Every structure is written in structure tokens, then in C-alpha cells.
């Protein structure tokens, strides 16, 4: 699992995503074991990052169950890993990392 997470983070970092954070949700009542959150530079940047993830990871056996795209946010469902690629404004507005961390605290 860690190798998969590391690959995702490396791709995002190499393609200039910012403030990449991984939240471990194992042991909590959440849909995925890990959530990767990153800030995009522009609206098109998020779609470009998604394309790069698919191009690089599908040949390695990664499965992409679905994705949702908007101008401000790309959400990727890889089964046990979710990836959220958000504009700086959306990331500040929704503060998904804090939400996830609060779910972890509530589970204990």
C-alpha cells in the first residue's frame, strides 16, 4: 500500500501539485483507507494531473473506479485510495484534511 501511495505522491509532486498531504483513514468508518489531497495551480492542472495518474498507474495495475471533474476540484476513486485535487480556494473553503482528521478522532 505504501508503495502505491508513494507513486501517487511522486507523480503529483513531479507535475507541480502543491501541499500534497496523505491522510491514513484505516481503522475508521470511511470509504477509503487513504486519502491524498493536493492543490492544483489552475483549473486545467487538475485534469492534467488526473490524466498523468491514469497514464502512469494503469499499466502498473491500478484501477480507477471513477472520477468527477469540475473547474475547481477533481475527485478520483481508486477503491481503497481517494485522491482530491483542488484549487487553492476550494481547498481553503472545504478544508478536507481537517474534516478527515476530525472523523479519525471521533472514531476513537
N, C-alpha and C positions, 0 to 999 in steps of 0.2 A: 504494500500500500504506500509506504513512504517513497518508494521509487517513482510511483505514479504521480504522487503529489509533487515531488521534486522536478519531474519532467514538465508538468504544467507550469509551475512557478518559473522554471528556466525559460520556457517559451515566452511567457508573458513578460519577463524581465528583458529578454533579448529584443523583444518587439516594442519596448519602451512603455509598457504599462507601469503605473506608479503605485506606490503604497500597497504592495501586494501583501495580503495577510491570509493566513490559513487558520481556520477555527476547527478544532477537533470536537466533533459532536458525538463521538462514540459514547455509549452508555447513557445517552439521553433519548427522550422520546422525540426524535426528529427524523425527517425523511432520509437524510444522508449522513454518512459517517464523518465526512469532511466538507467544509465549505471554503472555497477560495474566493476572495474578494480583491478586486483591483480597480484602480482608477484609470479611465481612458483619457486620452488627450483631446479627442474630438468625437463627434457622433460616428463618423465613418471608422474611426480607430477601433471601436468595439466590434464592429462587424469584421474588420480585417483580422483582429485577434482571434475571433471565433473561427474564421477560415483557416488561419495558421494552426490552431489547435487541431482542427479536423484533419488537415493535410498531413500534419506531422504524426498525430497519435493514432489515427485509424489503421495505418499499416502495421502498427505495433499491437493491434488487437483491442484498442479502446473502443467502447461502444458509446455512441451519442444517442440517447433515448429521445431527446428533443431539445429545442431551443426556442426562445422568444426574443425578438429584437425590437427595439424602438430607437429613437434618436438619442436617448439618454441612458439606456440600460440594455444589456444583453444577459440573459439568464440561460445557462447551459446545464442540462440534466445528464449526468454520466452514470446514473444509478446510485452508487454509493458516494459519489462526489458531485457537488453542485459548484458551478463557477458563476460568479456575478461580476460583470464588467460594467462599471458605472461611470458616468461623467462626474466630475468633481462636485457639481451642485447636487446631483442626486445622491451621491454618497454621503454628503453632509446632511442632506434632508432626511434620508431614511436610516442612516447610521446602523446598518445591518449588523456590523460586528458587535455592537453593544447589545442589540436585540438578541443575537445568538448567545452571547456570553450570559445575558440575564436568564435565558432558558436553561443554560447549564447550571447556574446557581440554584434555580428553582427546582431542579431535578434532584438535588442532594438533600 
